[in-house]
Amino acid sequence: MFYQPGITDHGLPHDPFKACVVPRPIGWISTKNKEGQANLAPYSQFNNLSFDPPYVMFSSNQTVQENRKDTVVNAEQTGKFVWNLATWDLREAVNISAEQVPYGVDEFERAGLAKEPAALMDVDMVKDSPVKFECEYFSTLRLPGNPPMGTVDIVIGRVVAIHIKDEVLTDGILDISKTRPIARCGYYQYTVVEKTFEMVIPGMSEDVLYGLEGSAKKNKEADSRGKDPTL
């Protein structure tokens, strides 16, 4: 089949676009508003952008009333947000926190989630989530779209602190079989990651490999070697 989005009809009972880009990590983002009220919401268009320093982004459609989401407003006004890993064990709480409720309602309480204070900022984290990123707001890229919900805010933050529970580490590696992250698929479908396989690109130089690994330490070492003519 072939169609042009917004121009020709795909002829299917449901739009296939989001089902083509899968699986998508979930940005389970916690913030506080200027009044100190906690907010928590999942965003299925989320990813990392770089590793030295690390940046992440999440994309938020506006509401059917053409309002910006609470998370976006809070992150911009306070300059802070936290990403919490969405896992299989927490899936029902993730779903509850996705409900659209009035501004200022505490989704932690609605979903029955325990809070944990962040280390560097005044933002609550999901205590039972095994991985958390504390992020400083960097910028927002606003993509215009068709009303009422097509316009999106892409929020970018710099990761300034990372929390990983010791029990999800195996031999110094973050163990997917222990974290069991969930990811968004198409329509109302999700998946859970429980196993992995490895592939190393053949013939690649060390710098390409540590870039794929995302090693800030090796990146700094490479920078030092490049500046020192004796090395």
FIZAVO-880860 format. One record per residue: residue number from 1; residue in three letters; x, y, z of N, C-alpha, C, O, CB in turn. Coordinates in steps of 0.001 Angstrom, whole numbers. Glycine has a CB too. Layout:
! FIZAVO-880860
NUM ALA X Y Z X Y Z X Y Z X Y Z X Y Z;
...
! end
This chain:
! FIZAVO-880860
1 MET 832 -1186 0 0 0 0 876 1248 0 2061 1186 328 -946 -1 1211;
2 PHE 294 2359 -363 993 3646 -388 -28 4740 -127 -1122 4740 -690 1730 3878 -1755;
3 TYR 353 5682 747 -510 6847 954 329 8031 1391 1452 7856 1862 -1607 6547 2000;
4 GLN -199 9226 1243 467 10458 1647 -287 11037 2843 -1435 11458 2700 532 11488 464;
5 PRO 349 11062 4031 -341 11533 5228 -925 12936 5057 -244 13873 4641 610 11518 6405;
6 GLY -2196 13041 5389 -2875 14316 5292 -3335 14678 3899 -3993 15700 3701 -1996 15370 5791;
7 ILE -2989 13833 2919 -3363 14132 1527 -4254 13038 958 -5333 13313 434 -2107 14296 650;
8 THR -3791 11786 1066 -4587 10665 570 -4947 9738 1723 -4233 9680 2725 -3823 9892 -529;
9 ASP -6043 9019 1584 -6542 8128 2634 -5804 6794 2570 -5610 6236 1490 -8074 7909 2494;
10 HIS -5388 6282 3748 -4708 4983 3771 -5679 3825 3601 -5263 2714 3272 -3940 4817 5069;
11 GLY -6959 4066 3820 -7957 3036 3588 -8044 1966 4652 -8774 991 4478 -7695 2399 2312;
12 LEU -7318 2118 5755 -7341 1144 6844 -8276 1617 7948 -8545 2815 8046 -5921 914 7402;
13 PRO -8780 706 8783 -9689 1128 9865 -8999 1950 10939 -9665 2691 11662 -10324 -82 10503;
14 HIS -7653 1837 11067 -6897 2609 12048 -5626 3135 11383 -5048 2475 10519 -6556 1744 13306;
15 ASP -5201 4316 11791 -4013 4923 11193 -2775 4100 11542 -2553 3810 12718 -3845 6386 11673;
16 PRO -1946 3707 10537 -812 2816 10806 478 3519 11200 1446 2842 11547 -549 1986 9611;
17 PHE 536 4856 11162 1824 5546 11310 2557 5162 12587 3706 4726 12530 1613 7042 11287;
18 LYS 1907 5318 13743 2600 5040 15005 2934 3556 15158 3882 3204 15861 1746 5501 16183;
19 ALA 2167 2693 14511 2446 1259 14579 3681 889 13776 4227 -201 13947 1250 465 14079;
20 CYS 4128 1780 12904 5332 1516 12111 6604 1819 12891 7644 1209 12642 5308 2338 10831;
21 VAL 6530 2748 13828 7716 3177 14575 7651 2552 15964 7172 3170 16915 7807 4747 14664;
22 VAL 8141 1314 16067 8024 556 17320 9282 -276 17554 10010 -575 16607 6774 -358 17293;
23 PRO 9546 -654 18813 8890 -167 20030 9452 1189 20434 10602 1501 20126 9060 -1177 21180;
24 ARG 8654 1991 21118 9098 3314 21526 9268 3359 23048 8354 2979 23780 8095 4395 21053;
25 PRO 10436 3821 23533 10610 3965 24982 9569 4920 25556 9081 5813 24863 12031 4469 25311;
26 ILE 9241 4724 26807 8239 5568 27465 8937 6590 28356 9740 6238 29220 7245 4707 28297;
27 GLY 8619 7845 28133 9127 8903 28993 8159 9127 30143 7210 9901 30024 9342 10208 28197;
28 TRP 8403 8444 31257 7530 8604 32432 8106 9770 33229 9046 9601 34006 7446 7265 33316;
29 ILE 7537 10941 33028 8146 12194 33459 7449 12748 34701 6231 12927 34717 8101 13222 32327;
30 SER 8238 13016 35735 7704 13656 36939 8223 15090 37025 9372 15378 36690 8095 12854 38217;
31 THR 7343 15979 37482 7668 17393 37640 6938 17929 38867 6135 17233 39488 7284 18206 36364;
32 LYS 7236 19177 39198 6436 19933 40159 6085 21271 39524 6855 21818 38735 7201 20132 41517;
33 ASN 4906 21795 39879 4568 23126 39391 5127 24181 40350 5753 23852 41358 3030 23282 39238;
34 LYS 4893 25436 40022 5452 26519 40839 4913 26516 42264 5544 27052 43175 5159 27856 40194;
35 GLU 3736 25907 42452 3134 25822 43789 3638 24621 44575 3254 24428 45729 1623 25755 43676;
36 GLY 4507 23802 43951 5055 22639 44638 4211 21393 44524 4460 20421 45237 5247 22954 46060;
37 GLN 3210 21386 43641 2348 20211 43465 2992 19241 42479 3485 19646 41426 934 20629 42969;
38 ALA 2982 17953 42833 3641 16937 42017 2791 16552 40815 1561 16581 40864 3945 15703 42855;
39 ASN 3479 16188 39731 2816 15733 38510 3610 14567 37943 4838 14536 38037 2688 16889 37463;
40 LEU 2902 13608 37353 3545 12440 36749 2738 12015 35534 1520 11860 35616 3668 11267 37772;
41 ALA 3423 11823 34390 2713 11438 33173 3658 10709 32216 4845 11032 32148 2101 12680 32485;
42 PRO 3126 9715 31469 3953 8993 30499 3840 9601 29099 2771 10050 28685 3551 7515 30460;
43 TYR 4960 9605 28386 5013 10092 27005 5689 9029 26153 6822 8635 26428 5774 11460 26905;
44 SER 4991 8564 25114 5495 7438 24335 6377 7866 23173 6760 7040 22345 4348 6626 23816;
45 GLN 6700 9154 23109 7669 9635 22135 8825 10252 22931 8863 11457 23180 7022 10681 21127;
46 PHE 9761 9383 23320 10841 9733 24239 12112 9031 23795 12059 7916 23276 10481 9350 25703;
47 ASN 13263 9683 23996 14528 8994 23717 15704 9798 24258 15557 10948 24670 14697 8758 22202;
48 ASN 16888 9154 24245 18113 9874 24541 18623 10531 23265 18312 10079 22162 19182 8929 25145;
49 LEU 19403 11595 23413 19888 12347 22260 21399 12339 22141 21926 12400 21030 19403 13761 22336;
50 SER 22101 12266 23243 23559 12296 23242 24049 11659 24537 23254 11305 25408 24100 13758 23091;
51 PHE 25404 11513 24654 25905 10825 25841 26968 11601 26602 27234 11261 27755 26458 9499 25451;
52 ASP 27590 12620 26029 28643 13340 26739 28573 14838 26431 29259 15322 25530 30028 12779 26360;
53 PRO 27742 15570 27180 26908 15111 28294 25625 14467 27784 25244 14663 26629 26573 16280 29233;
54 PRO 24956 13695 28645 23719 13050 28204 22531 14016 28157 22321 14813 29072 23392 11888 29122;
55 TYR 21773 13925 27087 20531 14666 26937 19405 13694 26601 19640 12668 25962 20664 15758 25844;
56 VAL 18193 14011 27025 17008 13241 26656 15933 14195 26151 16008 15404 26370 16484 12406 27860;
57 MET 14939 13642 25476 13829 14445 24992 12527 13682 25142 12511 12451 25115 14047 14848 23533;
58 PHE 11428 14423 25301 10106 13824 25176 9231 14780 24375 9407 15997 24419 9479 13521 26579;
59 SER 8294 14205 23652 7422 14979 22780 5997 14906 23302 5487 13821 23582 7499 14470 21321;
60 SER 5353 16066 23433 4024 16140 24042 3038 16850 23117 3186 18036 22823 4094 16865 25395;
61 ASN 2033 16107 22666 947 16752 21917 143 17656 22835 26 17383 24030 26 15697 21266;
62 GLN -410 18725 22291 -1302 19544 23108 -2646 18835 23250 -2907 17849 22561 -1487 20958 22485;
63 THR -3489 19332 24134 -4763 18685 24423 -5795 19026 23361 -5562 19872 22497 -5272 19096 25805;
64 VAL -6942 18355 23436 -8019 18625 22489 -8560 20039 22663 -9190 20584 21757 -9146 17606 22657;
65 GLN -8311 20636 23838 -8681 22042 24063 -7581 22978 23572 -7657 24191 23763 -8962 22296 25559;
66 GLU -6551 22404 22934 -5408 23152 22388 -4579 23809 23491 -4033 24898 23312 -5898 24220 21404;
67 ASN -4495 23122 24643 -3647 23580 25738 -2379 22739 25802 -2380 21576 25399 -4405 23516 27079;
68 ARG -1309 23319 26302 -67 22585 26490 -192 21692 27725 -868 22048 28690 1136 23558 26629;
69 LYS 466 20526 27687 372 19577 28794 1054 20134 30055 1982 20939 29982 1007 18228 28396;
70 ASP 561 19677 31200 1096 20141 32491 2600 19904 32601 3333 20751 33112 378 19435 33646;
71 THR 3052 18757 32122 4472 18423 32224 5340 19456 31528 6379 19862 32048 4736 17048 31635;
72 VAL 4908 19877 30350 5670 20866 29583 5712 22192 30326 6770 22808 30455 5059 21060 28181;
73 VAL 4565 22622 30809 4481 23880 31547 5379 23838 32776 6129 24780 33030 3028 24170 31957;
74 ASN 5308 22755 33539 6099 22641 34759 7597 22626 34471 8368 23299 35155 5708 21387 35514;
75 ALA 8009 21863 33467 9433 21770 33138 9986 23125 32719 11091 23500 33110 9661 20742 32022;
76 GLU 9217 23852 31927 9676 25160 31481 9722 26165 32629 10659 26958 32723 8775 25679 30374;
77 GLN 8723 26135 33495 8649 27127 34566 9647 26873 35689 10168 27820 36279 7259 27157 35134;
78 THR 9917 25609 35988 10827 25291 37092 12233 24943 36624 13182 25009 37405 10273 24146 37897;
79 GLY 12373 24570 35343 13683 24198 34816 14140 22811 35215 15331 22509 35147 14692 25181 35259;
80 LYS 13193 21944 35639 13576 20623 36146 12532 19571 35770 11341 19869 35682 13757 20666 37677;
81 PHE 12991 18343 35549 12093 17196 35446 12887 15924 35676 14115 15921 35597 11385 17160 34066;
82 VAL 12170 14834 35965 12801 13528 36194 12182 12505 35253 10964 12458 35085 12642 13077 37680;
83 TRP 13027 11690 34645 12543 10537 33894 12641 9312 34784 13675 9058 35402 13350 10335 32575;
84 ASN 11536 8546 34842 11456 7308 35615 11230 6145 34640 10354 6218 33778 10307 7381 36690;
85 LEU 12012 5086 34778 11846 3943 33889 10496 3269 34133 10179 2898 35263 12993 2936 34086;
86 ALA 9709 3113 33083 8417 2421 33159 8653 923 32986 9226 495 31984 7418 2958 32072;
87 THR 8223 141 33943 8509 -1295 33944 7221 -2121 33951 6122 -1607 34161 9372 -1662 35158;
88 TRP 7402 -3417 33715 6274 -4349 33713 5537 -4319 35047 4307 -4293 35074 6756 -5773 33412;
89 ASP 6274 -4322 36143 5642 -4339 37458 4857 -3057 37740 3924 -3065 38542 6692 -4544 38533;
90 LEU 5225 -1975 37094 4578 -677 37326 3611 -297 36212 3152 844 36158 5626 406 37471;
91 ARG 3293 -1236 35320 2517 -908 34122 1148 -313 34435 721 620 33756 2341 -2140 33279;
92 GLU 454 -825 35441 -877 -312 35758 -789 1119 36276 -1641 1951 35963 -1571 -1213 36794;
93 ALA 237 1403 37065 428 2768 37559 780 3715 36419 333 4862 36404 1526 2804 38631;
94 VAL 1579 3243 35461 1885 4055 34279 595 4429 33562 411 5580 33167 2838 3297 33318;
95 ASN -290 3467 33395 -1540 3693 32685 -2447 4673 33430 -3069 5537 32811 -2263 2375 32474;
96 ILE -2524 4541 34751 -3345 5457 35545 -2796 6880 35453 -3558 7843 35367 -3402 4997 37019;
97 SER -1476 7003 35474 -873 8340 35424 -1051 9013 34065 -764 10201 33922 605 8253 35755;
98 ALA -1519 8267 33071 -1770 8843 31749 -3116 9546 31655 -3368 10282 30701 -1695 7766 30698;
99 GLU -3986 9323 32643 -5302 9969 32613 -5154 11490 32655 -4309 12028 33369 -6171 9485 33795;
100 GLN -5996 12167 31873 -5983 13623 31885 -6864 14122 33032 -8077 13911 33055 -6469 14195 30521;
101 VAL -6214 14783 33969 -6899 15276 35162 -6609 16770 35289 -5701 17276 34630 -6442 14496 36451;
102 PRO -7369 17491 36132 -7149 18931 36277 -5736 19276 36732 -5091 18495 37432 -8141 19502 37256;
103 TYR -5270 20431 36335 -3938 20913 36700 -3787 20949 38217 -4654 21448 38935 -3681 22314 36101;
104 GLY -2670 20409 38685 -2394 20398 40120 -2716 19095 40807 -2314 18896 41954 -3148 21476 40775;
105 VAL -3447 18175 40130 -3757 16868 40720 -2483 16028 40781 -1707 16007 39825 -4866 16131 39900;
106 ASP -2268 15344 41886 -1071 14540 42113 -1295 13116 41577 -2019 12322 42177 -710 14508 43629;
107 GLU -657 12812 40434 -811 11481 39830 -106 10394 40632 -476 9225 40524 -276 11489 38410;
108 PHE 895 10743 41430 1504 9751 42319 436 9165 43246 330 7949 43405 2658 10387 43149;
109 GLU -346 10052 43848 -1381 9615 44778 -2473 8839 44053 -2945 7823 44564 -1984 10816 45509;
110 ARG -2881 9292 42882 -3929 8602 42115 -3509 7186 41754 -4332 6271 41750 -4264 9383 40842;
111 ALA -2222 7007 41449 -1731 5692 41019 -1213 4849 42173 -776 3718 41962 -638 5860 39996;
112 GLY -1255 5384 43394 -785 4641 44555 708 4419 44568 1177 3364 44995 -1470 3333 44621;
113 LEU 1467 5407 44101 2917 5275 43997 3627 5988 45144 3269 7109 45507 3403 5827 42660;
114 ALA 4628 5331 45707 5467 5963 46719 6429 6927 46043 6917 6681 44940 6239 4903 47542;
115 LYS 6689 8028 46733 7604 9042 46211 8993 8897 46834 9154 8386 47942 7050 10451 46475;
116 GLU 9976 9362 46088 11353 9409 46560 11931 10752 46135 11809 11112 44964 12205 8209 45996;
117 PRO 12558 11512 47039 13085 12823 46645 14288 12687 45724 15128 11807 45914 13468 13635 47880;
118 ALA 14369 13553 44734 15560 13597 43894 16731 14133 44719 16531 14747 45766 15319 14478 42631;
119 ALA 17940 13897 44243 19128 14286 45000 19514 15745 44776 19978 16413 45700 20290 13392 44629;
120 LEU 19324 16244 43551 19820 17570 43197 18729 18600 42960 19029 19777 42765 20664 17472 41983;
121 MET 17480 18187 42972 16402 19111 42640 15136 18765 43406 14976 17650 43903 16129 19098 41138;
122 ASP 14258 19721 43490 12995 19529 44212 11941 18939 43273 11001 19621 42864 12495 20874 44815;
123 VAL 12117 17671 42943 11173 16927 42111 11029 15537 42713 12024 14919 43093 11649 16854 40611;
124 ASP 9795 15039 42803 9570 13679 43299 9879 12658 42215 9626 12889 41033 8120 13513 43788;
125 MET 10435 11518 42638 10698 10409 41737 9831 9223 42136 9358 9147 43270 12197 10026 41753;
126 VAL 9620 8291 41196 8891 7061 41493 9833 6130 42249 10799 5625 41676 8348 6381 40181;
127 LYS 9561 5903 43516 10476 5145 44374 10746 3751 43835 11885 3287 43889 9914 5046 45777;
128 ASP 9726 3065 43313 9879 1680 42890 10419 1532 41467 10661 413 41014 8563 979 42996;
129 SER 10608 2638 40766 11235 2549 39447 12727 2300 39635 13360 2992 40433 10984 3848 38609;
130 PRO 13312 1329 38921 14703 967 39177 15735 1921 38588 16904 1882 38974 14954 -385 38649;
131 VAL 15314 2788 37648 16239 3731 37014 15565 5095 36906 14424 5202 36456 16684 3221 35605;
132 LYS 16291 6145 37328 15757 7501 37244 16835 8460 36768 18004 8318 37125 15199 7954 38604;
133 PHE 16434 9450 35952 17328 10519 35510 16814 11848 36050 15652 12193 35835 17434 10557 33956;
134 GLU 17657 12591 36743 17328 13965 37091 17801 14854 35945 18956 14773 35526 17983 14388 38456;
135 CYS 16912 15698 35443 17196 16473 34234 16986 17967 34444 16013 18394 35065 16322 15992 33092;
136 GLU 17909 18743 33919 17750 20189 33869 17163 20560 32509 17684 20161 31467 19113 20920 34116;
137 TYR 16082 21320 32531 15436 21754 31293 16423 22523 30426 17138 23396 30918 14199 22622 31597;
138 PHE 16463 22202 29137 17360 22880 28203 16605 23750 27202 16893 24939 27070 18200 21860 27460;
139 SER 15634 23157 26494 14906 23938 25495 13645 23203 25061 13468 22017 25339 15800 24229 24276;
140 THR 12776 23936 24374 11563 23363 23798 11521 23704 22310 11689 24860 21922 10286 23888 24530;
141 LEU 11296 22695 21497 11077 22893 20070 9602 22641 19800 9112 21534 20020 11990 21950 19202;
142 ARG 8896 23653 19330 7458 23530 19091 7208 23267 17616 7539 24088 16760 6707 24803 19551;
143 LEU 6617 22106 17328 6310 21730 15942 4852 22037 15646 3966 21489 16302 6611 20226 15690;
144 PRO 4581 22908 14665 3183 23230 14352 2477 22054 13701 3069 21320 12909 3107 24451 13436;
145 GLY 1210 21881 14039 429 20788 13474 -1013 21186 13301 -1396 22328 13554 523 19555 14346;
146 ASN -1804 20238 12870 -3216 20504 12616 -4012 20500 13915 -3784 19649 14776 -3788 19472 11642;
147 PRO -4940 21437 14066 -5760 21473 15280 -6707 20280 15325 -7048 19719 14284 -6558 22786 15357;
148 PRO -7142 19882 16548 -6792 20546 17797 -5537 19998 18479 -4961 20678 19327 -7933 20445 18734;
149 MET -5093 18761 18122 -4033 18106 18902 -2713 17962 18168 -1752 17441 18735 -4490 16757 19327;
150 GLY -2639 18407 16928 -1458 18122 16107 -188 18832 16523 900 18310 16282 -1745 18470 14715;
151 THR -279 20004 17140 915 20742 17545 1578 20051 18734 904 19633 19675 560 22206 17899;
152 VAL 2915 19935 18682 3637 19236 19747 4774 20089 20294 5339 20931 19595 4184 17904 19234;
153 ASP 5093 19851 21559 6249 20453 22208 7292 19369 22438 7028 18390 23136 5852 21142 23548;
154 ILE 8467 19537 21857 9574 18614 22089 10463 19240 23159 11130 20246 22917 10383 18321 20760;
155 VAL 10462 18637 24336 11196 19171 25479 12521 18414 25612 12547 17184 25644 10351 19058 26793;
156 ILE 13612 19169 25690 14950 18595 25802 15525 18946 27170 15439 20090 27616 15879 19108 24659;
157 GLY 16106 17961 27821 16733 18182 29117 18103 17545 29197 18359 16511 28579 15856 17647 30221;
158 ARG 18980 18169 29963 20306 17594 30203 20258 16745 31467 19794 17197 32514 21389 18709 30329;
159 VAL 20739 15518 31358 20746 14602 32499 21905 14978 33422 23067 14951 33018 20866 13112 32027;
160 VAL 21576 15328 34660 22613 15766 35610 22821 14763 36739 23790 14881 37490 22244 17125 36198;
161 ALA 21938 13783 36876 22107 12754 37910 21347 11502 37488 20255 11585 36926 21607 13264 39305;
162 ILE 21934 10349 37765 21343 9063 37390 21262 8166 38626 22237 8018 39363 22172 8374 36261;
163 HIS 20093 7573 38839 19868 6637 39941 19612 5247 39350 18734 5091 38501 18663 7098 40845;
164 ILE 20363 4245 39788 20151 2859 39359 20163 1974 40600 21119 1999 41375 21247 2399 38324;
165 LYS 19112 1202 40787 19062 291 41939 20088 -828 41758 20217 -1405 40678 17633 -305 42113;
166 ASP 20808 -1119 42833 21860 -2135 42767 21322 -3493 42315 22023 -4245 41637 22533 -2275 44124;
167 GLU 20085 -3806 42688 19566 -5145 42401 19281 -5394 40915 19015 -6533 40531 18308 -5370 43188;
168 VAL 19330 -4356 40071 19110 -4581 38632 20423 -4605 37860 20422 -4594 36629 18194 -3495 38058;
169 LEU 21549 -4638 38583 22858 -4762 37950 23341 -6210 38041 23225 -6850 39086 23881 -3802 38610;
170 THR 23881 -6713 36939 24473 -8047 36911 25858 -7936 36295 25987 -7574 35126 23580 -9055 36114;
171 ASP 26902 -8244 37072 28288 -8160 36601 28597 -6780 36020 29286 -6659 35008 28557 -9242 35548;
172 GLY 28078 -5748 36676 28375 -4386 36265 27581 -3879 35081 27861 -2795 34569 29793 -4282 35953;
173 ILE 26597 -4640 34636 25786 -4243 33474 24320 -4137 33896 23812 -4986 34628 25949 -5268 32298;
174 LEU 23652 -3090 33429 22221 -2946 33683 21484 -4106 33014 21556 -4275 31797 21690 -1571 33161;
175 ASP 20783 -4892 33807 20224 -6171 33372 18764 -6000 32948 17883 -5803 33785 20336 -7223 34497;
176 ILE 18523 -6077 31649 17174 -5926 31097 16223 -6978 31661 15040 -6702 31860 17211 -6020 29568;
177 SER 16734 -8184 31918 15871 -9244 32430 15372 -8942 33835 14401 -9542 34296 16608 -10568 32421;
178 LYS 16040 -8003 34524 15620 -7598 35860 14766 -6335 35840 13835 -6208 36636 16833 -7381 36739;
179 THR 15067 -5402 34946 14266 -4172 34878 12948 -4387 34146 11939 -3786 34515 15057 -3068 34189;
180 ARG 12934 -5230 33119 11744 -5546 32316 10998 -4258 31911 9842 -4066 32289 10794 -6490 33108;
181 PRO 11657 -3387 31149 10999 -2149 30729 9864 -2413 29749 9927 -3347 28950 12010 -1205 30100;
182 ILE 8831 -1588 29817 7754 -1669 28841 7958 -578 27792 8577 453 28055 6362 -1532 29528;
183 ALA 7427 -829 26612 7564 113 25502 6247 195 24747 5438 -732 24773 8715 -309 24549;
184 ARG 6050 1313 24080 4803 1569 23354 4903 1019 21952 5918 1198 21279 4482 3071 23315;
185 CYS 3867 358 21513 3760 -100 20124 2628 681 19452 2338 1809 19853 3500 -1656 20049;
186 GLY 1995 106 18450 920 816 17782 -417 634 18474 -594 -251 19312 817 364 16361;
187 TYR -1371 1512 18094 -2736 1401 18594 -2747 1449 20132 -2246 2414 20710 -3392 91 18084;
188 TYR -3303 435 20804 -3280 399 22278 -2342 -695 22780 -2515 -1222 23879 -4703 170 22838;
189 GLN -1347 -1028 21959 -463 -2150 22258 833 -1685 22926 1366 -617 22624 -144 -2922 20979;
190 TYR 1319 -2525 23844 2612 -2328 24497 3405 -3625 24361 2865 -4663 23976 2440 -1920 26011;
191 THR 4686 -3546 24682 5499 -4752 24754 6386 -4650 25995 6562 -3570 26558 6357 -4941 23452;
192 VAL 6935 -5780 26408 7877 -5783 27531 9171 -6422 27046 9148 -7453 26375 7294 -6553 28780;
193 VAL 10303 -5804 27388 11608 -6312 26966 12142 -7237 28055 12341 -6820 29196 12609 -5141 26683;
194 GLU 12370 -8493 27692 12821 -9482 28667 14101 -10202 28243 14715 -10892 29057 11731 -10493 28902;
195 LYS 14509 -10054 26991 15759 -10675 26563 16401 -9796 25487 15731 -9002 24827 15515 -12126 26029;
196 THR 17704 -9959 25332 18453 -9176 24362 19399 -10087 23591 19609 -11238 23973 19234 -8041 25059;
197 PHE 19966 -9576 22512 21045 -10263 21813 22068 -9208 21423 21732 -8029 21313 20519 -11051 20553;
198 GLU 23304 -9620 21217 24386 -8682 20927 24834 -8785 19479 24870 -9872 18902 25568 -8931 21856;
199 MET 25178 -7624 18892 25829 -7546 17596 26840 -6408 17670 26476 -5279 18001 24790 -7326 16435;
200 VAL 28091 -6688 17370 29120 -5672 17316 29459 -5425 15850 29739 -6370 15113 30383 -6097 18131;
201 ILE 29436 -4166 15421 29700 -3833 14024 31117 -4258 13663 32063 -3833 14325 29501 -2317 13766;
202 PRO 31293 -5078 12641 32649 -5545 12289 33482 -4420 11679 32980 -3575 10939 32573 -6730 11303;
203 GLY 34779 -4440 12018 35708 -3505 11392 35592 -2069 11862 36181 -1174 11255 35518 -3538 9942;
204 MET 34843 -1827 12934 34672 -460 13402 35843 -45 14286 36415 -867 15002 33350 -315 14165;
205 SER 36197 1247 14228 37256 1772 15069 36765 1884 16510 35565 1824 16779 37737 3141 14547;
206 GLU 37723 2049 17438 37385 2105 18858 36450 3272 19164 35549 3158 19995 38654 2219 19698;
207 ASP 36675 4400 18480 35847 5568 18784 34394 5347 18394 33490 5826 19077 36389 6797 18071;
208 VAL 34162 4626 17301 32788 4318 16913 32148 3388 17936 30981 3559 18289 32748 3682 15509;
209 LEU 32906 2408 18411 32369 1442 19363 32056 2086 20711 31018 1789 21301 33349 296 19553;
210 TYR 32931 2964 21213 32618 3574 22504 31502 4597 22353 30790 4894 23312 33867 4235 23109;
211 GLY 31350 5142 21132 30208 6016 20889 28903 5248 20938 27907 5737 21470 30350 6710 19549;
212 LEU 28907 4041 20381 27710 3197 20445 27427 2779 21882 26269 2698 22293 27874 1952 19553;
213 GLU 28480 2515 22642 28312 2181 24052 27838 3384 24844 27125 3242 25837 29617 1652 24635;
214 GLY 28238 4578 24399 27894 5798 25117 28809 6032 26300 28349 6418 27375 26461 5744 25583;
215 SER 30117 5801 26112 31071 5916 27210 31648 7324 27268 32490 7684 26445 32197 4884 27058;
216 ALA 31202 8121 28236 31744 9468 28414 33213 9405 28834 34009 10258 28440 30922 10248 29461;
217 LYS 33573 8396 29635 34951 8252 30089 35893 8051 28908 36927 8715 28823 35073 7081 31067;
218 LYS 35553 7156 28008 36408 6894 26849 36428 8085 25897 37429 8327 25223 35933 5640 26108;
219 ASN 35338 8821 25842 35307 10013 25006 36288 11064 25520 36986 11705 24735 33889 10591 24954;
220 LYS 36336 11236 26838 37279 12193 27429 38717 11734 27219 39600 12553 26964 36995 12373 28932;
221 GLU 38957 10425 27324 40300 9900 27090 40728 10138 25649 41883 10481 25395 40358 8404 27419;
222 ALA 39820 9961 24712 40136 10198 23301 40427 11664 23050 41302 11993 22248 38987 9734 22406;
223 ASP 39711 12546 23722 39945 13981 23584 41324 14353 24113 42026 15170 23516 38860 14778 24321;
224 SER 41711 13745 25245 43029 14012 25821 44135 13531 24893 45139 14221 24717 43164 13339 27190;
225 ARG 43963 12359 24299 44974 11842 23373 45120 12746 22162 46223 12952 21655 44616 10425 22926;
226 GLY 43993 13283 21702 44034 14142 20526 44745 15453 20772 45262 16062 19835 42650 14414 20050;
227 LYS 44781 15899 22019 45413 17176 22356 46881 17013 22793 47619 17995 22873 44621 17862 23465;
228 ASP 47296 15774 23074 48648 15520 23555 49490 14912 22437 49276 13752 22085 48624 14588 24787;
229 PRO 50427 15644 21874 51217 15131 20727 52127 13985 21098 52639 13315 20201 52051 16238 20131;
230 THR 52356 13724 22376 53219 12619 22793 52513 11288 22832 53147 10241 22971 53793 12903 24131;
231 LEU 51169 11327 22708 50390 10085 22770 50065 9577 21384 49415 8541 21243 49102 10295 23560;
! end
